[in-house]
Amino acid sequence: MHTHDVSADAKSSEMLLKLVTEDIQWSQEMFLLFIIAICTDNSGDAWKVQRLLLMLMPWLIIIVCWVHQINLIVGDLLGF
């Protein structure tokens, strides 16, 4: 799979959108896939990317990662 080292880069929704669209295109070309769904976290930047992706690719099903959501709920309950 494609990975990116973005540790030195400023994190923004525009950068994330660029990476996601490039990865979708790469996956389609490399493995002859048609991507129909992606899973993201629910941060502010991810939300914006979700909206922008739907504008570019209206067929996509975008779901929120439940592990992230459960982690947030457990953290709130335990006071972390």
CNS distance restraints for C-alpha pairs under 8 A (distance, minus, plus):
assign (resid   2 and name CA) (resid  23 and name CA) 6.94 0.50 0.50
assign (resid   6 and name CA) (resid  10 and name CA) 7.89 0.50 0.50
assign (resid   6 and name CA) (resid  11 and name CA) 7.90 0.50 0.50
assign (resid  11 and name CA) (resid  15 and name CA) 6.69 0.50 0.50
assign (resid  11 and name CA) (resid  16 and name CA) 7.41 0.50 0.50
assign (resid  12 and name CA) (resid  16 and name CA) 6.27 0.50 0.50
assign (resid  12 and name CA) (resid  45 and name CA) 6.36 0.50 0.50
assign (resid  13 and name CA) (resid  17 and name CA) 5.95 0.50 0.50
assign (resid  13 and name CA) (resid  45 and name CA) 4.64 0.50 0.50
assign (resid  13 and name CA) (resid  46 and name CA) 6.60 0.50 0.50
assign (resid  13 and name CA) (resid  48 and name CA) 6.27 0.50 0.50
assign (resid  13 and name CA) (resid  49 and name CA) 5.70 0.50 0.50
assign (resid  14 and name CA) (resid  18 and name CA) 6.24 0.50 0.50
assign (resid  14 and name CA) (resid  49 and name CA) 7.39 0.50 0.50
assign (resid  15 and name CA) (resid  19 and name CA) 6.31 0.50 0.50
assign (resid  16 and name CA) (resid  20 and name CA) 6.07 0.50 0.50
assign (resid  16 and name CA) (resid  45 and name CA) 7.93 0.50 0.50
assign (resid  16 and name CA) (resid  46 and name CA) 7.84 0.50 0.50
assign (resid  16 and name CA) (resid  49 and name CA) 6.98 0.50 0.50
assign (resid  17 and name CA) (resid  21 and name CA) 6.03 0.50 0.50
assign (resid  17 and name CA) (resid  49 and name CA) 5.51 0.50 0.50
assign (resid  17 and name CA) (resid  52 and name CA) 7.58 0.50 0.50
assign (resid  17 and name CA) (resid  53 and name CA) 7.26 0.50 0.50
assign (resid  18 and name CA) (resid  22 and name CA) 6.06 0.50 0.50
assign (resid  19 and name CA) (resid  23 and name CA) 6.06 0.50 0.50
assign (resid  20 and name CA) (resid  24 and name CA) 6.10 0.50 0.50
assign (resid  21 and name CA) (resid  25 and name CA) 6.15 0.50 0.50
assign (resid  21 and name CA) (resid  53 and name CA) 7.94 0.50 0.50
assign (resid  22 and name CA) (resid  26 and name CA) 5.98 0.50 0.50
assign (resid  23 and name CA) (resid  27 and name CA) 5.98 0.50 0.50
assign (resid  24 and name CA) (resid  28 and name CA) 6.20 0.50 0.50
assign (resid  24 and name CA) (resid  35 and name CA) 6.83 0.50 0.50
assign (resid  25 and name CA) (resid  29 and name CA) 6.19 0.50 0.50
assign (resid  26 and name CA) (resid  30 and name CA) 5.78 0.50 0.50
assign (resid  27 and name CA) (resid  31 and name CA) 5.60 0.50 0.50
assign (resid  27 and name CA) (resid  32 and name CA) 7.04 0.50 0.50
assign (resid  27 and name CA) (resid  33 and name CA) 6.31 0.50 0.50
assign (resid  28 and name CA) (resid  32 and name CA) 4.75 0.50 0.50
assign (resid  28 and name CA) (resid  33 and name CA) 4.40 0.50 0.50
assign (resid  28 and name CA) (resid  34 and name CA) 5.81 0.50 0.50
assign (resid  28 and name CA) (resid  35 and name CA) 7.16 0.50 0.50
assign (resid  29 and name CA) (resid  33 and name CA) 7.27 0.50 0.50
assign (resid  35 and name CA) (resid  60 and name CA) 7.45 0.50 0.50
assign (resid  36 and name CA) (resid  59 and name CA) 6.68 0.50 0.50
assign (resid  36 and name CA) (resid  60 and name CA) 4.97 0.50 0.50
assign (resid  36 and name CA) (resid  61 and name CA) 6.08 0.50 0.50
assign (resid  37 and name CA) (resid  60 and name CA) 5.17 0.50 0.50
assign (resid  37 and name CA) (resid  61 and name CA) 4.34 0.50 0.50
assign (resid  37 and name CA) (resid  62 and name CA) 5.61 0.50 0.50
assign (resid  37 and name CA) (resid  63 and name CA) 7.62 0.50 0.50
assign (resid  38 and name CA) (resid  60 and name CA) 7.34 0.50 0.50
assign (resid  38 and name CA) (resid  61 and name CA) 6.45 0.50 0.50
assign (resid  38 and name CA) (resid  62 and name CA) 5.13 0.50 0.50
assign (resid  38 and name CA) (resid  63 and name CA) 6.48 0.50 0.50
assign (resid  39 and name CA) (resid  62 and name CA) 5.82 0.50 0.50
assign (resid  39 and name CA) (resid  63 and name CA) 4.91 0.50 0.50
assign (resid  39 and name CA) (resid  64 and name CA) 5.56 0.50 0.50
assign (resid  39 and name CA) (resid  65 and name CA) 5.85 0.50 0.50
assign (resid  40 and name CA) (resid  46 and name CA) 6.59 0.50 0.50
assign (resid  40 and name CA) (resid  62 and name CA) 7.40 0.50 0.50
assign (resid  40 and name CA) (resid  63 and name CA) 6.51 0.50 0.50
assign (resid  40 and name CA) (resid  64 and name CA) 5.19 0.50 0.50
assign (resid  40 and name CA) (resid  65 and name CA) 5.69 0.50 0.50
assign (resid  41 and name CA) (resid  46 and name CA) 6.29 0.50 0.50
assign (resid  41 and name CA) (resid  64 and name CA) 5.47 0.50 0.50
assign (resid  41 and name CA) (resid  65 and name CA) 5.35 0.50 0.50
assign (resid  41 and name CA) (resid  68 and name CA) 6.31 0.50 0.50
assign (resid  42 and name CA) (resid  46 and name CA) 5.83 0.50 0.50
assign (resid  42 and name CA) (resid  47 and name CA) 6.02 0.50 0.50
assign (resid  42 and name CA) (resid  64 and name CA) 6.17 0.50 0.50
assign (resid  42 and name CA) (resid  65 and name CA) 7.59 0.50 0.50
assign (resid  42 and name CA) (resid  68 and name CA) 7.76 0.50 0.50
assign (resid  42 and name CA) (resid  69 and name CA) 7.88 0.50 0.50
assign (resid  43 and name CA) (resid  47 and name CA) 6.13 0.50 0.50
assign (resid  44 and name CA) (resid  48 and name CA) 6.45 0.50 0.50
assign (resid  45 and name CA) (resid  49 and name CA) 6.25 0.50 0.50
assign (resid  46 and name CA) (resid  50 and name CA) 6.07 0.50 0.50
assign (resid  47 and name CA) (resid  51 and name CA) 6.42 0.50 0.50
assign (resid  48 and name CA) (resid  52 and name CA) 6.19 0.50 0.50
assign (resid  49 and name CA) (resid  53 and name CA) 5.85 0.50 0.50
assign (resid  50 and name CA) (resid  54 and name CA) 6.23 0.50 0.50
assign (resid  50 and name CA) (resid  62 and name CA) 6.93 0.50 0.50
assign (resid  51 and name CA) (resid  55 and name CA) 6.48 0.50 0.50
assign (resid  52 and name CA) (resid  56 and name CA) 6.37 0.50 0.50
assign (resid  53 and name CA) (resid  57 and name CA) 5.65 0.50 0.50
assign (resid  53 and name CA) (resid  58 and name CA) 7.45 0.50 0.50
assign (resid  53 and name CA) (resid  60 and name CA) 7.89 0.50 0.50
assign (resid  54 and name CA) (resid  58 and name CA) 4.57 0.50 0.50
assign (resid  54 and name CA) (resid  59 and name CA) 7.38 0.50 0.50
assign (resid  54 and name CA) (resid  60 and name CA) 6.53 0.50 0.50
assign (resid  65 and name CA) (resid  69 and name CA) 6.74 0.50 0.50
assign (resid  66 and name CA) (resid  70 and name CA) 6.01 0.50 0.50
assign (resid  67 and name CA) (resid  71 and name CA) 6.02 0.50 0.50
assign (resid  68 and name CA) (resid  72 and name CA) 6.27 0.50 0.50
assign (resid  69 and name CA) (resid  73 and name CA) 6.30 0.50 0.50
assign (resid  70 and name CA) (resid  74 and name CA) 6.05 0.50 0.50
assign (resid  71 and name CA) (resid  75 and name CA) 6.04 0.50 0.50
assign (resid  72 and name CA) (resid  76 and name CA) 6.18 0.50 0.50
assign (resid  73 and name CA) (resid  77 and name CA) 6.17 0.50 0.50
assign (resid  74 and name CA) (resid  78 and name CA) 6.03 0.50 0.50
assign (resid  75 and name CA) (resid  79 and name CA) 5.74 0.50 0.50
assign (resid  75 and name CA) (resid  80 and name CA) 4.82 0.50 0.50
assign (resid  76 and name CA) (resid  80 and name CA) 6.27 0.50 0.50
